[in-house]
Amino acid sequence: MTSPNRSEILFVYDAQDCNPNGNPIGDNRPRRDPDTGQGIITDVRLKRYLRDQLHDDGYDIYVKKVDGESRTRTTLIKDVLEDVSDAEDVEELEDLGTDFLQAATDVRYFGATLSFETSENEADEAFREGLNNALPNHYQGPVQFLPSKSLNEVEENEEYDSLTSVISTGEENRQGGFDLDDKRIKYGIFPFWGLVDDNAAESTQLTQADVERLDTLCWRALKNQTTSRSKLGQEPRLYLRAEYESENYHIGGLHELLDLGEDSADSLRSVNDVVVDASDLVAALNNASDRIKTLHVVADDRINLEVDGETMHGDAFVDHLEDSGHDIHRIDVLEERDVAA
């Protein structure tokens, strides 16, 4: 198998009047940097969206709940490998590792821990030993994202906190009520940086088709996996994947090359208040143009981006990259979603 080229991903999405990533040990309040006030969304939260979208697209995944409940790793691998249930099944397979990676799509992307729990049951223990002998303890995922900090300082919307829901009878008598502890931020815009490591891709058998699938997966995951009451209000705004020609090279830290433009409102409440200064990003891409094979891009036309003092909508920003001499693949999220299936 030929490993895909190294790619670097910049994925920007925003969150309005919602809780993009609650902290379970902090009363589920939206995560914030205590020093800067920036909102935080972890890479684990983003990967959960991506895994769930893969599953909805018909790909089996390893890290999931089974029948709505968290299960042991032994149960999870049995669920992925439907015909493997005991030690004899393991012995009959010529290459359990390949079979597992072909079935567990999320492991090809993000890796997984495969240390299986011991059991006092003799048959279960033989099965565990067979798995441990046939599989590594850990797969390092070739696709990784950093946690994201918002470009702006976020504010918690106190108006949503401690909403009370009341169930009333026909006579308008209160039957009961409860606090929902509805903790939300007013607005935040979050740039994620990710890397597709061509070296690690070989160990999980990540394919070029898998990488190309990311070009619609990220966008659709934000559209489809944020429809719950507390998550609704998140929208993808910019996705850019720089696919490199050279091995072992990437610019690095594309998220650090974005800032809020001078024309952004003092207090952000929606995408209409935002101007993202992408001047440093464009300069870095242009400086590395001889190492970049293709820029794979989709941009929401509602976001304003500034390049060297000129403000433009998303489509015009893609035009600007093309005019700068880059080979551009304009991603059609809906048309291309099944191409790499």
KEVEX-326010 format. One record per residue (C-alpha): residue number from 1; x, y, z; chain; residue in three letters. Coordinates in Angstrom, 3 decimals, always signed. Each point is the difference from the previous one (the first is absolute). Last residue first. Example, Ala and Ser with C-alpha at 12.3 -4.5 7.8 and 13.67 -1.06 7.14 Angstrom:
! residues 2
seq; c1; c2; c3; mol; type
2; +13.670; -1.060; +7.140; A; Ser
1; -1.370; -3.440; +0.660; A; Ala
//
This chain:
! residues 341
seq; c1; c2; c3; mol; type
341; -16.769; +5.475; -0.199; A; Ala
340; +2.384; +2.616; -1.394; A; Ala
339; -2.511; +1.454; -2.458; A; Val
338; -2.916; -0.193; +2.453; A; Asp
337; +0.258; +3.476; +1.500; A; Arg
336; +1.198; +1.611; -3.199; A; Glu
335; -3.238; +1.509; -1.289; A; Glu
334; -1.160; +1.200; +3.418; A; Leu
333; +3.229; +1.617; +1.193; A; Val
332; +1.083; +1.426; -3.340; A; Asp
331; +3.657; +0.637; +0.743; A; Ile
330; +1.754; +2.532; -2.216; A; Arg
329; +3.308; -1.669; -0.806; A; His
328; +2.498; +2.775; -0.560; A; Ile
327; +3.446; -0.143; -1.608; A; Asp
326; +1.606; +3.082; +1.453; A; His
325; +1.150; +2.924; -2.147; A; Gly
324; -0.977; +3.007; +2.102; A; Ser
323; -3.132; +0.342; -2.142; A; Asp
322; -1.110; -3.360; +1.396; A; Glu
321; +0.452; +1.186; +3.564; A; Leu
320; -1.906; +3.203; -0.793; A; His
319; -2.843; -1.983; -1.598; A; Asp
318; -0.283; -2.009; +3.221; A; Val
317; -0.258; +3.268; +1.919; A; Phe
316; -2.624; +1.229; -2.472; A; Ala
315; -2.117; -3.032; +0.836; A; Asp
314; +0.295; +0.663; +3.742; A; Gly
313; -0.862; +3.688; -0.045; A; His
312; +2.623; +2.715; -0.432; A; Met
311; +1.708; +2.774; +1.942; A; Thr
310; +3.142; +1.585; -1.472; A; Glu
309; +2.571; +1.337; +2.470; A; Gly
308; +2.702; -2.524; -0.788; A; Asp
307; -2.450; -2.905; +0.030; A; Val
306; -3.187; +0.359; +2.056; A; Glu
305; -2.588; -2.746; +0.293; A; Leu
304; -3.722; +0.518; +0.471; A; Asn
303; -2.109; -3.105; +0.694; A; Ile
302; -3.427; -0.319; -1.546; A; Arg
301; +1.326; -1.575; -3.220; A; Asp
300; +0.861; -3.164; +1.884; A; Asp
299; +3.326; -1.303; -1.236; A; Ala
298; +1.118; -3.298; -1.533; A; Val
297; +3.613; -0.717; -0.857; A; Val
296; +2.378; -2.751; -1.140; A; His
295; +3.336; +1.685; -0.702; A; Leu
294; +2.076; -2.167; -2.297; A; Thr
293; +3.631; -1.103; -0.450; A; Lys
292; +1.654; +2.349; +2.462; A; Ile
291; +3.800; +0.014; +0.206; A; Arg
290; +0.597; +2.669; -2.652; A; Asp
289; -2.830; +2.068; +1.522; A; Ser
288; +1.709; +0.188; +3.397; A; Ala
287; +0.412; +3.793; +0.015; A; Asn
286; -3.500; +0.363; -1.457; A; Asn
285; -1.505; -2.126; +2.761; A; Leu
284; +1.812; +2.033; +2.667; A; Ala
283; -1.111; +3.304; -1.551; A; Ala
282; -3.604; -1.214; -0.226; A; Val
281; -0.011; -0.961; +3.675; A; Leu
280; +1.659; +3.259; +1.054; A; Asp
279; -2.671; +2.029; -1.814; A; Ser
278; -2.911; -2.060; +1.356; A; Ala
277; -1.540; +2.744; +2.158; A; Asp
276; -3.417; -1.331; +0.985; A; Val
275; -2.763; +2.609; -0.070; A; Val
274; -2.823; -0.826; +2.374; A; Val
273; -3.161; +1.845; +1.038; A; Asp
272; -2.196; -1.706; -2.610; A; Asn
271; +1.186; -3.373; +1.286; A; Val
270; -1.994; +0.679; +3.151; A; Ser
269; +0.222; +1.655; +3.437; A; Arg
268; +3.512; +1.429; +0.050; A; Leu
267; +0.719; +2.932; +2.316; A; Ser
266; +2.435; +2.583; -1.369; A; Asp
265; -1.256; -0.661; -3.523; A; Ala
264; +2.535; -1.254; -2.514; A; Ser
263; +1.306; +2.687; -2.358; A; Asp
262; +3.529; -0.222; +1.409; A; Glu
261; +0.239; -3.639; -1.020; A; Gly
260; -0.055; -2.838; +2.497; A; Leu
259; +2.979; -2.260; -0.357; A; Asp
258; +1.079; -2.968; -2.071; A; Leu
257; +3.570; -1.228; -0.495; A; Leu
256; +0.002; -1.896; +3.301; A; Glu
255; -2.550; -2.438; -1.424; A; His
254; +2.476; -0.944; -2.741; A; Leu
253; +2.310; -1.394; +2.689; A; Gly
252; +2.390; -1.922; -2.213; A; Gly
251; +1.380; +0.657; -3.487; A; Ile
250; +0.247; -3.685; -0.872; A; His
249; +2.841; -2.201; -1.158; A; Tyr
248; +0.959; -3.613; +0.585; A; Asn
247; -0.476; -0.971; -3.638; A; Glu
246; -0.337; +2.726; -2.605; A; Ser
245; -3.009; +0.423; -2.269; A; Glu
244; -2.297; +1.333; +2.700; A; Tyr
243; -3.776; -0.064; +0.302; A; Glu
242; -1.215; +3.186; +1.707; A; Ala
241; -3.468; -0.700; +1.358; A; Arg
240; -2.200; +3.050; +0.520; A; Leu
239; -3.410; +0.061; +1.639; A; Tyr
238; -1.712; +3.294; +0.764; A; Leu
237; -3.300; +1.001; +1.641; A; Arg
236; -1.519; -3.123; +1.578; A; Pro
235; -3.034; +0.842; +2.148; A; Glu
234; -0.858; -0.505; +3.667; A; Gln
233; -3.340; +1.279; +1.310; A; Gly
232; -1.538; -3.272; +1.145; A; Leu
231; +2.223; -1.650; +2.612; A; Lys
230; -2.140; +0.470; +3.125; A; Ser
229; -3.282; -1.074; -1.585; A; Arg
228; +1.440; -2.785; -2.132; A; Ser
227; +0.654; +0.652; -3.681; A; Thr
226; +3.783; +0.129; +0.109; A; Thr
225; +0.788; -3.312; -1.732; A; Gln
224; -1.405; +0.783; -3.456; A; Asn
223; +1.441; +3.351; -1.054; A; Lys
222; +3.230; -0.251; +1.946; A; Leu
221; +0.495; -3.567; -1.230; A; Ala
220; -0.789; +1.079; -3.564; A; Arg
219; +2.885; +2.474; -0.097; A; Trp
218; +2.544; -2.343; +1.557; A; Cys
217; -1.066; -2.964; -2.152; A; Leu
216; +0.047; +1.843; -3.330; A; Thr
215; +3.742; +0.474; -0.418; A; Asp
214; +0.697; -2.762; +2.518; A; Leu
213; -1.073; -2.564; -2.617; A; Arg
212; +3.027; +0.986; -2.078; A; Glu
211; +2.218; -1.281; +2.806; A; Val
210; -1.791; -3.352; +0.123; A; Asp
209; +0.192; -0.295; -3.793; A; Ala
208; +3.764; +0.555; +0.193; A; Gln
207; +0.156; -2.952; +2.348; A; Thr
206; +0.710; -0.415; +3.708; A; Leu
205; +1.492; -3.457; +0.548; A; Gln
204; +0.312; +0.606; +3.768; A; Thr
203; +3.798; -0.425; +0.081; A; Ser
202; +0.462; +1.535; -3.457; A; Glu
201; -1.712; +3.252; +0.893; A; Ala
200; +2.527; +0.682; +2.767; A; Ala
199; +2.589; +1.154; -2.549; A; Asn
198; -2.415; +2.044; -2.131; A; Asp
197; -1.161; +1.969; +3.022; A; Asp
196; -3.351; +1.685; -0.632; A; Val
195; +0.173; +3.090; +2.182; A; Leu
194; -2.693; +2.137; +1.589; A; Gly
193; -0.532; +3.576; +1.089; A; Trp
192; -3.385; +1.115; +1.301; A; Phe
191; -1.078; +3.649; -0.156; A; Pro
190; -2.896; +0.941; +2.317; A; Phe
189; -2.379; +2.962; -0.223; A; Ile
188; -1.931; +0.700; +3.199; A; Gly
187; -3.370; +1.506; +0.801; A; Tyr
186; -2.400; +0.523; +2.906; A; Lys
185; +1.183; -3.037; +1.920; A; Ile
184; -2.436; -2.426; +1.525; A; Arg
183; -0.870; -1.521; +3.381; A; Lys
182; -3.545; -1.358; +0.286; A; Asp
181; -0.089; -1.214; +3.590; A; Asp
180; -3.316; -1.709; -0.839; A; Leu
179; -1.606; +0.797; +3.333; A; Asp
178; -3.124; -2.038; +0.688; A; Phe
177; -3.731; +0.559; +0.275; A; Gly
176; -3.099; -1.813; +1.097; A; Gly
175; -3.753; -0.233; -0.305; A; Gln
174; -0.656; +3.750; -0.167; A; Arg
173; -3.687; +0.705; -0.327; A; Asn
172; -0.997; +1.524; -3.321; A; Glu
171; -3.534; -1.543; +0.250; A; Glu
170; +0.816; -2.101; -3.066; A; Gly
169; +2.991; -1.314; +1.855; A; Thr
168; +3.441; +1.501; -0.069; A; Ser
167; +3.505; -1.442; -0.362; A; Ile
166; +2.595; +2.584; +0.848; A; Val
165; +3.484; +0.304; -1.382; A; Ser
164; +2.299; +2.365; +1.820; A; Thr
163; +3.008; +1.632; -1.586; A; Leu
162; +2.933; -0.024; +2.352; A; Ser
161; +2.493; +1.673; -2.324; A; Asp
160; -1.323; +1.157; -3.356; A; Tyr
159; -0.057; +3.690; +0.892; A; Glu
158; +3.501; -0.320; +1.448; A; Glu
157; +1.527; -0.237; -3.458; A; Asn
156; +3.616; -0.901; +0.623; A; Glu
155; +2.418; +2.322; -1.719; A; Glu
154; +2.732; -1.028; -2.391; A; Val
153; +3.297; +1.769; -0.596; A; Glu
152; +0.620; -0.190; -3.721; A; Asn
151; +2.118; -2.132; -2.320; A; Leu
150; -1.333; -3.052; +1.798; A; Ser
149; +2.421; -2.590; +1.314; A; Lys
148; +0.056; -3.350; -1.781; A; Ser
147; +1.323; -3.325; +1.258; A; Pro
146; +2.609; -1.347; -2.410; A; Leu
145; -1.075; -2.477; -2.636; A; Phe
144; +1.482; -3.360; -0.991; A; Gln
143; -0.264; -2.243; -3.032; A; Val
142; +2.756; -2.649; -0.149; A; Pro
141; -1.402; -1.780; +3.067; A; Gly
140; +2.512; -1.971; +2.008; A; Gln
139; -1.304; -3.539; +0.367; A; Tyr
138; +0.463; -1.528; +3.437; A; His
137; +0.464; -3.333; +1.708; A; Asn
136; +0.802; -1.650; -3.322; A; Pro
135; -2.282; -2.767; -1.296; A; Leu
134; +0.335; -3.747; -0.541; A; Ala
133; +1.543; -1.042; +3.320; A; Asn
132; -2.239; +2.342; +2.009; A; Asn
131; -3.074; -1.256; -1.849; A; Leu
130; +0.861; -3.644; +0.623; A; Gly
129; +0.697; +0.715; +3.652; A; Glu
128; -3.404; +1.663; +0.348; A; Arg
127; -1.760; -2.950; -1.668; A; Phe
126; +1.768; -2.446; +2.308; A; Ala
125; -1.095; +2.133; +2.958; A; Glu
124; -3.596; -0.018; -1.233; A; Asp
123; +0.048; -3.779; -0.300; A; Ala
122; +1.478; -0.470; +3.475; A; Glu
121; -2.384; +2.411; +1.731; A; Asn
120; +1.932; +1.878; +2.694; A; Glu
119; +0.472; +2.832; -2.458; A; Ser
118; +2.757; +2.463; -0.847; A; Thr
117; -0.755; +3.260; -1.800; A; Glu
116; +1.249; +0.723; -3.487; A; Phe
115; +2.791; +2.442; -0.800; A; Ser
114; -0.971; +1.349; -3.427; A; Leu
113; +0.442; +3.775; +0.220; A; Thr
112; -1.099; +1.785; -3.147; A; Ala
111; +1.134; +1.906; -3.104; A; Gly
110; -1.605; +3.165; -1.340; A; Phe
109; -0.476; -0.536; -3.718; A; Tyr
108; +0.400; -3.739; -0.634; A; Arg
107; -1.542; -0.556; +3.420; A; Val
106; -3.130; +1.913; -1.058; A; Asp
105; -0.566; -2.372; -2.924; A; Thr
104; -0.118; -3.132; +2.129; A; Ala
103; -0.808; -2.675; -2.602; A; Ala
102; +3.084; +0.271; -2.222; A; Gln
101; +2.156; +0.543; +3.071; A; Leu
100; -1.351; -3.137; +1.693; A; Phe
99; +0.402; -2.223; -3.048; A; Asp
98; +3.539; +1.281; -0.491; A; Thr
97; +0.931; -0.698; +3.608; A; Gly
96; -1.690; -3.398; +0.031; A; Leu
95; +2.228; -1.224; -2.818; A; Asp
94; -0.380; -3.675; -0.896; A; Glu
93; -3.165; -0.481; +2.018; A; Leu
92; -0.658; -3.510; +1.270; A; Glu
91; +1.872; +0.573; +3.257; A; Glu
90; -2.258; +2.908; +0.966; A; Val
89; -3.141; -2.018; -0.684; A; Asp
88; +1.345; -2.785; +2.203; A; Glu
87; +0.621; +2.449; +2.853; A; Ala
86; -3.622; +1.143; +0.104; A; Asp
85; -2.519; +2.463; -1.472; A; Ser
84; +1.287; +1.081; -3.393; A; Val
83; -2.597; +0.006; -2.784; A; Asp
82; -1.367; +3.485; +0.810; A; Glu
81; +3.388; +1.662; +0.154; A; Leu
80; -1.158; +3.490; +1.005; A; Val
79; -2.363; -1.210; +2.745; A; Asp
78; +2.505; -2.571; +1.206; A; Lys
77; +2.578; +2.782; +0.182; A; Ile
76; -2.328; +2.113; +2.102; A; Leu
75; -0.888; -2.809; +2.395; A; Thr
74; +3.676; -0.678; +0.659; A; Thr
73; +0.642; +3.724; +0.423; A; Arg
72; -2.612; +0.118; +2.755; A; Thr
71; -3.319; +1.756; -0.564; A; Arg
70; -1.536; +3.463; +0.347; A; Ser
69; -3.769; -0.136; -0.449; A; Glu
68; -2.476; +1.145; -2.649; A; Gly
67; -0.413; -3.440; -1.562; A; Asp
66; +3.768; -0.054; -0.534; A; Val
65; +1.759; +3.300; +0.676; A; Lys
64; +2.846; +0.989; -2.244; A; Lys
63; +3.739; -0.193; -0.594; A; Val
62; +0.316; -2.818; -2.554; A; Tyr
61; -1.746; +1.421; -3.040; A; Ile
60; -1.987; -1.539; -2.835; A; Asp
59; -0.548; +2.103; -3.085; A; Tyr
58; -3.597; +0.570; -1.142; A; Gly
57; -0.017; +3.788; -0.344; A; Asp
56; -1.647; +0.266; +3.417; A; Asp
55; +2.999; -1.830; +1.473; A; His
54; +2.425; +2.352; -1.710; A; Leu
53; -2.056; +2.927; +1.284; A; Gln
52; +0.197; -1.330; +3.553; A; Asp
51; +3.755; -0.397; -0.287; A; Arg
50; +0.422; +3.533; -1.336; A; Leu
49; -2.125; +1.563; +2.733; A; Tyr
48; +1.895; -1.989; +2.626; A; Arg
47; +3.289; +1.120; -1.569; A; Lys
46; -1.013; +3.633; +0.491; A; Leu
45; -0.780; -0.520; +3.698; A; Arg
44; +3.253; -1.912; +0.560; A; Val
43; +1.941; +2.831; -1.691; A; Asp
42; -1.201; +2.239; +2.799; A; Thr
41; -2.027; +3.168; -0.444; A; Ile
40; +1.179; +3.001; +1.992; A; Ile
39; -1.431; +3.500; +0.312; A; Gly
38; +2.416; +2.848; +0.549; A; Gln
37; -0.267; +1.842; +3.320; A; Gly
36; +3.726; +0.746; -0.072; A; Thr
35; +1.139; -1.197; +3.428; A; Asp
34; -2.738; -2.474; +0.967; A; Pro
33; -0.005; -1.614; -3.490; A; Asp
32; -3.623; -0.955; -0.513; A; Arg
31; -1.974; -3.236; -0.221; A; Arg
30; -3.764; +0.424; -0.102; A; Pro
29; -1.503; -0.855; +3.408; A; Arg
28; -0.787; -3.651; +0.574; A; Asn
27; +0.097; +0.467; +3.798; A; Asp
26; +3.782; +0.249; -0.305; A; Gly
25; +0.936; -3.681; +0.182; A; Ile
24; -2.190; -0.762; -3.015; A; Pro
23; +1.507; +2.896; -2.023; A; Asn
22; -2.437; +0.972; -2.735; A; Gly
21; +1.127; +0.236; -3.607; A; Asn
20; -1.961; +2.024; -2.566; A; Pro
19; -2.580; +1.296; +2.489; A; Asn
18; -2.413; +2.083; -2.063; A; Cys
17; -1.013; +3.592; -0.731; A; Asp
16; +2.257; +0.248; -3.067; A; Gln
15; +2.874; -2.346; -0.793; A; Ala
14; +2.473; +0.424; -2.853; A; Asp
13; +1.979; -2.248; -2.279; A; Tyr
12; +3.454; +0.110; -1.507; A; Val
11; +1.837; -3.050; -1.323; A; Phe
10; +3.644; +0.340; -1.021; A; Leu
9; +1.500; -3.287; -1.106; A; Ile
8; +3.553; -0.983; -0.927; A; Glu
7; +0.633; -2.875; -2.364; A; Ser
6; +2.812; -2.482; -0.455; A; Arg
5; -0.371; -2.035; -3.156; A; Asn
4; -1.890; -3.256; +0.199; A; Pro
3; +1.824; -3.239; +0.802; A; Ser
2; +0.454; -2.478; -2.815; A; Thr
1; -1.279; -3.450; +0.941; A; Met
//
